[in-house]
Amino acid sequence: MLPDCIDPEAHGLLEVMVVVSASDIVSSYGGDFYTIFEDPRLHWNSCPACRHEFPDAPAVFDQIGLELENGARALLSGYKDEYLGRKHSLLAGTNEVPNSYSELIAWLEEKHVDVYPILMDGQQLLSHRVSASSKEDFDDLWNVDKPLLSLCQEFISSLEPDVQHFVVAATLSYDLLSPMYERVCSEITYTLSDNEEILSSDSSDDTRRRFEAAIANSGLKPDVFFQTIELAAIGYTRSHFDSARAAVVRTEPSVDALIPRAATVLPAVLQEFKQDFENALDSLKAGQMETMRLIEHNQRPAKAYEADIEAQLGASLYSRLGETTRLGLQMAEYLYHINSQEPNYFHGPVMQMALAYENELVVRVIWPFVRELQTAGEEVYDGQGVSREPLLSGGKVPGKCMMLGNLARYLRKDQFMRSRISVRGFDVDAIAKDAISIASVRNRAAHDATCERTVADDLRQRVLCRDSVFSRLHCMSNAK
């Protein structure tokens, strides 16, 4: 042992590292990032004796770092497989579909707790190996005030596309639902024991059940909510990570990398790749900054769009919209803006705008007519054969009858309904035309592989304006 080594224990670990394979080192220390990578690296940088005795240590650190990186990728890949397995199992058709979607969304949101530290560790390791980061850079990685996906962009870019999609979906679910989850947790009953507050043994299951119920009862249909998360994850992944994959080196260092000269040349080459990547991103920076600001860490959640929506519709009209309608419009705006860089995947905002319109149409126009029928003692009503989905069956309202396409058919063909709605002061022809048009756009978004931005823009112009399609659902004779 060199007498001038500043830390003999760390010296011993370094000595082991240069003779034992990286995989064996990682296996022996159980993936402890600091013990097998960061602490020895810092010691080598600060100890002249060890730098002299172990000149090949940087290449060894690279190998160990790569082993740890691959371990992080494997963990995320495992979570991805679990997600796909749950998705296939829950949505296979044997379960109650609404509950299945709520369960899957809840699982995604909670999985963020596992995903977050893996992404951070992976980014730290990749930053050391690719950028030859200093200790200050290493510390800044934890302290900078940047959202998770942006902060870990290099590491996420090194993942397989389906793993990237899972990571973004989990992060998006967390950003959207963490306030709801925290509220559910605050409502769990605590049991006092030995003057300490502790949760009952089944509190975890109770929290999950309550959380799933909160999602199901949030006013946003769980299946549509899940689809918008999926589509937003696809759009965000393609916009931010696809072009970056070539900039991230994922191959194991060659034998030549163990030579000290190669160990110094390789980081310089990789730094050039990284610089090229950063330069390429500059041209997209303005649009991306807005996207990241909206999607990550709830810096501008859906609720924040309420003032913009109210200004476009006018305070008078907006104040008369139902709460579920308002939430749908807020979510539509949120999804529209986070997807602003992807021109062909605007399914989410289109479907949310259509759902908001469908809800307001039902509440303000259709339900009063249906109540008239029920009050009159009608047991079955299908508009004299207008639709195969009756508005009343056995005196009750079937669930599928209130879909926008079905309602548009009644508004266009059912003369009795049209006459009763006209008596209340509504322009039935205009409402029928709106319903048919929006149903057609919604069907395209639901079934086509792509949904162009122009489609969403056209619908937004009709929905968010003073002469909005909603204005015809609030005629003056019905204003309160």
C-alpha positions as CSV (number, residue, x, y, z in Angstrom):
1,M,0.0,0.0,0.0
2,L,1.3,3.5,-0.8
3,P,2.0,5.4,2.4
4,D,0.7,8.6,1.0
5,C,-2.8,7.4,0.0
6,I,-5.3,9.6,1.7
7,D,-7.9,6.8,2.2
8,P,-6.5,3.3,2.6
9,E,-10.0,1.7,2.5
10,A,-10.9,3.4,-0.8
11,H,-7.4,2.4,-2.1
12,G,-8.3,-1.3,-1.4
13,L,-11.5,-1.0,-3.3
14,L,-9.8,0.6,-6.3
15,E,-7.3,-2.2,-6.3
16,V,-10.0,-4.8,-6.4
17,M,-11.8,-2.9,-9.2
18,V,-8.9,-3.0,-11.6
19,V,-8.6,-6.8,-11.4
20,V,-12.2,-7.9,-11.1
21,S,-14.7,-7.6,-14.0
22,A,-17.3,-4.8,-14.0
23,S,-20.2,-7.3,-13.9
24,D,-18.7,-9.1,-10.8
25,I,-18.2,-5.7,-9.1
26,V,-21.8,-4.6,-9.7
27,S,-23.1,-8.0,-8.6
28,S,-21.0,-8.1,-5.4
29,Y,-22.1,-4.7,-4.3
30,G,-25.8,-5.1,-5.2
31,G,-26.0,-2.0,-7.5
32,D,-25.0,0.5,-4.7
33,F,-24.3,3.5,-6.9
34,Y,-22.1,5.4,-4.5
35,T,-20.1,2.5,-3.1
36,I,-19.1,1.0,-6.4
37,F,-18.9,4.1,-8.6
38,E,-19.1,7.5,-7.1
39,D,-17.0,7.2,-3.9
40,P,-14.1,5.4,-5.7
41,R,-14.2,7.9,-8.5
42,L,-14.1,10.9,-6.2
43,H,-11.2,9.3,-4.2
44,W,-9.2,8.6,-7.4
45,N,-9.7,12.2,-8.5
46,S,-8.5,13.6,-5.2
47,C,-5.7,11.1,-4.3
48,P,-2.4,11.7,-6.3
49,A,-1.0,8.3,-5.1
50,C,-4.0,6.4,-6.5
51,R,-4.0,8.3,-9.8
52,H,-0.4,7.3,-10.2
53,E,-0.9,3.7,-9.2
54,F,-4.2,3.1,-11.2
55,P,-3.9,5.1,-14.4
56,D,-6.6,2.9,-16.1
57,A,-9.2,3.6,-13.4
58,P,-11.3,6.0,-15.7
59,A,-11.8,3.2,-18.2
60,V,-12.8,0.9,-15.3
61,F,-15.3,3.5,-14.1
62,D,-16.7,3.6,-17.6
63,Q,-17.3,-0.2,-17.7
64,I,-18.8,-0.2,-14.2
65,G,-21.0,2.8,-15.1
66,L,-22.2,1.0,-18.2
67,E,-23.0,-2.1,-16.2
68,L,-25.1,0.1,-13.8
69,E,-26.7,1.9,-16.8
70,N,-27.7,-1.4,-18.3
71,G,-29.1,-2.5,-15.0
72,A,-31.2,0.7,-14.8
73,R,-32.4,0.0,-18.3
74,A,-33.3,-3.5,-17.4
75,L,-35.3,-2.4,-14.4
76,L,-37.3,0.1,-16.6
77,S,-37.8,-2.6,-19.2
78,G,-39.2,-4.9,-16.5
79,Y,-41.6,-2.3,-15.4
80,K,-42.6,-1.7,-19.0
81,D,-43.3,-5.5,-19.4
82,E,-45.4,-5.4,-16.3
83,Y,-47.3,-2.4,-17.6
84,L,-48.0,-4.1,-20.9
85,G,-49.0,-7.3,-19.1
86,R,-51.4,-5.4,-16.9
87,K,-52.8,-3.5,-19.8
88,H,-53.4,-6.7,-21.8
89,S,-55.0,-8.5,-18.8
90,L,-57.1,-5.6,-17.6
91,L,-58.4,-4.6,-21.0
92,A,-58.8,-8.1,-22.4
93,G,-62.6,-7.8,-22.2
94,T,-63.2,-10.2,-19.3
95,N,-63.2,-7.4,-16.7
96,E,-65.5,-4.4,-16.3
97,V,-63.9,-2.0,-18.6
98,P,-64.3,1.4,-16.8
99,N,-62.9,0.0,-13.6
100,S,-60.1,-1.6,-15.6
101,Y,-59.0,1.7,-17.1
102,S,-59.1,3.4,-13.6
103,E,-57.0,0.6,-12.2
104,L,-54.4,0.9,-15.0
105,I,-54.2,4.7,-14.7
106,A,-53.8,4.5,-10.9
107,W,-51.0,1.9,-11.3
108,L,-49.2,4.1,-13.8
109,E,-49.3,7.1,-11.5
110,E,-48.0,5.2,-8.5
111,K,-45.2,3.5,-10.6
112,H,-43.6,7.0,-11.0
113,V,-42.2,6.5,-7.4
114,D,-40.1,3.6,-8.8
115,V,-39.3,5.2,-12.1
116,Y,-38.0,8.5,-10.8
117,P,-34.9,7.4,-9.0
118,I,-33.9,5.0,-11.8
119,L,-34.0,7.8,-14.3
120,M,-31.9,10.0,-12.1
121,D,-29.3,7.3,-11.5
122,G,-29.2,6.4,-15.2
123,Q,-28.7,10.1,-16.2
124,Q,-25.9,10.5,-13.6
125,L,-24.1,7.5,-14.9
126,L,-24.5,8.4,-18.5
127,S,-23.4,12.0,-17.8
128,H,-20.2,10.8,-16.2
129,R,-19.4,8.3,-18.9
130,V,-20.3,10.5,-21.9
131,S,-19.5,14.0,-20.7
132,A,-16.7,13.3,-18.2
133,S,-18.6,15.5,-15.8
134,S,-17.0,17.1,-12.8
135,K,-18.1,16.7,-9.2
136,E,-19.9,20.1,-9.5
137,D,-21.8,18.8,-12.6
138,F,-22.7,15.7,-10.6
139,D,-24.1,17.7,-7.7
140,D,-26.0,20.1,-10.1
141,L,-27.8,17.1,-11.6
142,W,-29.8,16.8,-8.4
143,N,-30.1,20.5,-7.7
144,V,-31.1,22.2,-10.9
145,D,-34.6,23.4,-11.2
146,K,-35.6,21.4,-14.3
147,P,-38.4,18.9,-14.8
148,L,-37.7,15.2,-14.7
149,L,-38.0,14.3,-18.4
150,S,-35.9,17.3,-19.5
151,L,-33.3,16.6,-16.9
152,C,-32.9,13.0,-17.9
153,Q,-33.3,13.5,-21.6
154,E,-30.0,11.9,-22.6
155,F,-30.6,8.7,-20.6
156,I,-34.3,8.4,-21.7
157,S,-33.1,8.8,-25.3
158,S,-30.9,5.7,-24.8
159,L,-34.0,3.6,-23.9
160,E,-36.0,1.5,-26.4
161,P,-39.0,3.3,-27.8
162,D,-41.6,1.2,-25.9
163,V,-39.7,1.8,-22.6
164,Q,-39.5,5.6,-23.4
165,H,-43.3,5.5,-23.9
166,F,-43.9,3.8,-20.6
167,V,-41.6,6.3,-18.8
168,V,-43.4,9.3,-20.3
169,A,-46.8,7.8,-19.6
170,A,-45.9,7.2,-16.0
171,T,-44.6,10.7,-15.6
172,L,-47.6,12.3,-17.3
173,S,-50.0,10.3,-15.1
174,Y,-48.1,11.5,-12.0
175,D,-48.2,15.1,-13.1
176,L,-51.9,15.0,-13.8
177,L,-53.0,12.9,-10.8
178,S,-50.6,13.6,-8.0
179,P,-52.9,16.3,-6.5
180,M,-55.8,13.9,-6.6
181,Y,-53.7,11.1,-5.0
182,E,-52.5,13.4,-2.2
183,R,-56.1,14.4,-1.5
184,V,-57.1,10.8,-1.3
185,C,-54.2,10.0,1.1
186,S,-55.2,12.9,3.3
187,E,-58.7,11.4,3.7
188,I,-57.4,8.0,5.0
189,T,-58.4,7.5,8.6
190,Y,-55.4,7.3,11.0
191,T,-55.3,5.0,14.0
192,L,-53.5,6.2,17.1
193,S,-51.1,3.8,18.8
194,D,-48.5,4.7,21.5
195,N,-49.1,8.4,20.9
196,E,-48.1,8.1,17.2
197,E,-50.2,8.3,14.1
198,I,-49.9,5.1,12.1
199,L,-51.9,3.8,9.2
200,S,-54.0,0.6,9.6
201,S,-52.6,-2.5,8.0
202,D,-55.0,-2.4,5.0
203,S,-54.5,1.3,4.4
204,S,-52.4,0.7,1.3
205,D,-55.2,-1.3,-0.4
206,D,-57.8,1.3,0.9
207,T,-55.8,4.1,-0.6
208,R,-55.6,2.3,-4.0
209,R,-59.3,1.6,-4.0
210,R,-60.1,5.2,-3.1
211,F,-57.7,6.5,-5.7
212,E,-59.2,4.3,-8.4
213,A,-62.7,5.4,-7.4
214,A,-61.7,9.1,-7.5
215,I,-60.4,8.6,-11.1
216,A,-63.6,6.8,-12.1
217,N,-65.7,9.5,-10.6
218,S,-63.6,12.5,-11.8
219,G,-66.0,13.5,-14.6
220,L,-63.5,12.4,-17.3
221,K,-64.3,9.0,-18.8
222,P,-61.5,6.6,-17.7
223,D,-61.2,5.0,-21.1
224,V,-60.8,8.4,-22.8
225,F,-58.5,9.6,-20.1
226,F,-56.2,6.6,-20.6
227,Q,-56.2,7.0,-24.3
228,T,-55.3,10.7,-24.0
229,I,-52.4,9.8,-21.7
230,E,-51.2,7.1,-24.2
231,L,-51.5,9.5,-27.2
232,A,-49.8,12.4,-25.3
233,A,-46.9,10.0,-24.4
234,I,-46.6,9.0,-28.0
235,G,-46.5,12.6,-29.2
236,Y,-44.1,13.7,-26.5
237,T,-41.7,10.7,-27.0
238,R,-41.6,11.3,-30.8
239,S,-41.0,15.0,-30.4
240,H,-38.3,14.9,-27.7
241,F,-36.5,11.6,-27.8
242,D,-36.6,9.9,-31.3
243,S,-34.1,12.4,-32.9
244,A,-31.8,12.1,-29.9
245,R,-31.1,8.4,-29.9
246,A,-28.1,8.7,-32.2
247,A,-26.5,11.1,-29.8
248,V,-26.3,8.6,-27.0
249,V,-23.6,6.0,-26.9
250,R,-24.8,2.7,-25.6
251,T,-22.2,0.2,-26.7
252,E,-19.8,-1.4,-24.3
253,P,-16.2,0.2,-24.4
254,S,-13.9,-1.8,-26.6
255,V,-10.7,-3.4,-25.4
256,D,-8.8,-0.3,-26.7
257,A,-10.8,1.8,-24.2
258,L,-8.7,0.3,-21.4
259,I,-5.6,2.0,-22.8
260,P,-5.1,5.4,-21.0
261,R,-4.9,7.3,-24.3
262,A,-8.1,5.9,-25.6
263,A,-9.8,6.6,-22.3
264,T,-9.0,10.3,-22.8
265,V,-9.9,10.4,-26.5
266,L,-13.3,8.7,-26.2
267,P,-14.9,11.3,-23.9
268,A,-13.8,14.1,-26.3
269,V,-15.5,12.3,-29.2
270,L,-18.6,11.7,-27.2
271,Q,-18.6,15.3,-26.1
272,E,-18.7,16.3,-29.8
273,F,-21.8,14.1,-30.2
274,K,-23.4,15.7,-27.2
275,Q,-22.6,19.2,-28.5
276,D,-24.0,18.4,-31.9
277,F,-27.1,17.2,-30.2
278,E,-27.5,20.3,-28.1
279,N,-27.0,22.5,-31.2
280,A,-29.7,20.6,-33.0
281,L,-32.1,21.2,-30.2
282,D,-31.6,24.9,-30.2
283,S,-33.7,25.4,-33.3
284,L,-36.6,23.7,-31.5
285,K,-36.0,25.3,-28.1
286,A,-38.8,27.9,-28.1
287,G,-41.6,25.3,-28.8
288,Q,-40.1,22.7,-26.5
289,M,-39.8,25.0,-23.5
290,E,-43.5,25.6,-23.6
291,T,-44.2,21.8,-24.0
292,M,-42.0,20.9,-21.1
293,R,-43.4,23.6,-19.0
294,L,-46.9,22.2,-19.5
295,I,-46.3,18.5,-19.2
296,E,-43.8,18.2,-16.3
297,H,-44.3,18.9,-12.6
298,N,-47.7,20.5,-13.1
299,Q,-46.1,23.9,-13.8
300,R,-49.2,24.7,-15.8
301,P,-51.9,22.1,-15.0
302,A,-55.2,21.8,-16.9
303,K,-56.9,24.0,-14.4
304,A,-54.6,26.9,-15.3
305,Y,-56.2,27.1,-18.7
306,E,-59.6,28.1,-17.2
307,A,-58.9,31.8,-17.4
308,D,-58.0,31.6,-21.1
309,I,-61.1,29.5,-21.9
310,E,-63.3,32.0,-20.1
311,A,-61.8,34.9,-21.9
312,Q,-62.5,33.3,-25.3
313,L,-66.0,32.1,-24.5
314,G,-67.0,35.2,-22.5
315,A,-67.7,35.2,-18.8
316,S,-71.4,35.0,-19.2
317,L,-71.4,31.9,-21.3
318,Y,-68.6,30.2,-19.4
319,S,-70.4,30.7,-16.1
320,R,-73.4,28.7,-17.3
321,L,-71.4,25.7,-18.5
322,G,-71.6,22.5,-16.3
323,E,-68.6,21.6,-14.1
324,T,-67.8,18.5,-16.1
325,T,-67.9,20.5,-19.3
326,R,-65.4,23.0,-17.9
327,L,-63.1,20.2,-16.8
328,G,-63.3,18.6,-20.3
329,L,-62.4,21.9,-22.0
330,Q,-59.5,22.5,-19.6
331,M,-58.1,19.0,-20.3
332,A,-58.6,19.5,-24.0
333,E,-56.5,22.7,-23.9
334,Y,-53.8,21.0,-21.7
335,L,-53.5,18.1,-24.2
336,Y,-53.5,20.5,-27.2
337,H,-50.6,22.5,-25.8
338,I,-48.4,19.6,-24.6
339,N,-48.7,18.1,-28.1
340,S,-48.0,21.3,-30.0
341,Q,-44.8,19.9,-31.6
342,E,-46.4,16.8,-33.1
343,P,-48.6,17.6,-36.1
344,N,-50.4,14.3,-36.6
345,Y,-51.4,13.1,-33.1
346,F,-54.1,15.5,-31.9
347,H,-56.6,12.7,-31.0
348,G,-56.7,13.6,-27.3
349,P,-57.7,17.3,-27.5
350,V,-60.3,16.5,-30.2
351,M,-61.9,13.8,-28.2
352,Q,-61.9,15.9,-25.0
353,M,-63.6,18.8,-26.8
354,A,-66.2,16.5,-28.3
355,L,-66.8,14.9,-24.8
356,A,-67.2,18.4,-23.3
357,Y,-69.8,19.3,-26.0
358,E,-71.6,16.0,-25.6
359,N,-71.9,16.5,-21.8
360,E,-73.3,20.0,-22.2
361,L,-75.7,18.9,-24.9
362,V,-77.0,16.1,-22.7
363,V,-77.4,18.3,-19.6
364,R,-79.0,21.4,-21.2
365,V,-81.0,20.0,-24.1
366,I,-81.5,16.2,-24.0
367,W,-82.2,15.4,-20.3
368,P,-85.1,17.9,-19.9
369,F,-86.7,16.2,-22.9
370,V,-86.1,12.7,-21.5
371,R,-87.6,13.8,-18.1
372,E,-90.7,15.0,-19.9
373,L,-91.1,11.5,-21.4
374,Q,-90.6,9.9,-18.0
375,T,-93.1,12.2,-16.4
376,A,-95.6,11.3,-19.1
377,G,-95.1,7.6,-18.2
378,E,-93.3,6.6,-21.3
379,E,-91.5,3.2,-20.9
380,V,-89.8,2.9,-24.3
381,Y,-88.8,5.7,-26.6
382,D,-86.8,5.4,-29.9
383,G,-88.2,8.3,-31.8
384,Q,-90.5,6.1,-33.9
385,G,-87.6,3.9,-35.0
386,V,-85.1,6.7,-35.5
387,S,-82.3,4.8,-33.7
388,R,-81.5,1.3,-32.5
389,E,-80.4,2.9,-29.2
390,P,-83.6,4.0,-27.5
391,L,-83.6,7.0,-25.1
392,L,-85.8,5.0,-22.8
393,S,-86.1,1.3,-22.2
394,G,-88.2,0.0,-19.4
395,G,-88.6,3.6,-18.2
396,K,-84.9,4.0,-17.7
397,V,-82.1,5.6,-19.8
398,P,-79.7,3.1,-21.3
399,G,-76.0,4.1,-21.0
400,K,-75.1,3.9,-24.7
401,C,-78.0,6.1,-25.8
402,M,-76.3,9.3,-24.7
403,M,-73.4,9.0,-27.1
404,L,-73.0,12.1,-29.3
405,G,-73.6,10.3,-32.6
406,N,-76.8,8.8,-31.4
407,L,-78.1,12.1,-30.1
408,A,-77.2,13.8,-33.4
409,R,-79.4,11.2,-35.2
410,Y,-82.4,12.0,-32.9
411,L,-81.9,15.8,-33.3
412,R,-81.9,15.5,-37.1
413,K,-84.7,12.9,-37.5
414,D,-87.0,12.8,-34.5
415,Q,-89.7,15.4,-35.3
416,F,-91.4,15.1,-31.8
417,M,-88.1,15.7,-30.0
418,R,-87.3,18.6,-32.4
419,S,-90.7,20.2,-31.7
420,R,-90.4,19.9,-27.9
421,I,-86.9,21.3,-27.9
422,S,-87.9,24.2,-30.2
423,V,-90.7,25.1,-27.7
424,R,-88.0,25.8,-25.1
425,G,-86.4,28.4,-27.4
426,F,-83.5,26.4,-28.9
427,D,-82.5,26.5,-32.6
428,V,-82.8,22.8,-33.2
429,D,-81.4,22.9,-36.8
430,A,-78.3,24.7,-35.6
431,I,-77.8,22.3,-32.7
432,A,-78.3,19.3,-34.9
433,K,-75.8,20.5,-37.4
434,D,-73.2,21.1,-34.7
435,A,-73.8,17.7,-33.1
436,I,-73.5,15.9,-36.5
437,S,-70.3,17.8,-37.4
438,I,-68.6,17.3,-34.0
439,A,-69.6,13.6,-33.9
440,S,-68.0,13.1,-37.3
441,V,-64.7,14.7,-36.1
442,R,-64.8,12.7,-32.9
443,N,-65.2,9.4,-34.8
444,R,-62.2,10.2,-37.0
445,A,-60.1,10.9,-33.9
446,A,-61.3,7.7,-32.2
447,H,-60.6,5.4,-35.2
448,D,-58.0,6.9,-37.4
449,A,-54.3,6.3,-36.9
450,T,-53.5,10.0,-37.3
451,C,-55.3,13.2,-36.4
452,E,-53.8,16.3,-37.9
453,R,-53.4,19.5,-36.0
454,T,-55.6,21.3,-38.5
455,V,-58.5,19.1,-37.4
456,A,-58.0,20.2,-33.7
457,D,-57.5,23.8,-34.8
458,D,-60.8,23.9,-36.7
459,L,-62.7,22.4,-33.8
460,R,-61.1,24.8,-31.3
461,Q,-62.1,27.7,-33.5
462,R,-65.7,26.5,-33.3
463,V,-65.6,25.6,-29.6
464,L,-63.6,28.5,-28.1
465,C,-65.2,31.7,-29.4
466,R,-68.0,34.1,-28.5
467,D,-70.2,32.5,-31.1
468,S,-69.3,29.0,-29.8
469,V,-71.3,25.8,-30.4
470,F,-71.9,26.0,-26.7
471,S,-73.8,29.3,-27.1
472,R,-76.6,27.5,-29.0
473,L,-77.0,25.2,-25.9
474,H,-77.8,28.3,-23.8
475,C,-80.5,30.3,-25.5
476,M,-81.6,33.4,-23.8
477,S,-85.0,32.0,-22.7
478,N,-83.0,29.3,-20.7
479,A,-80.5,31.7,-19.2
480,K,-80.7,31.9,-15.4
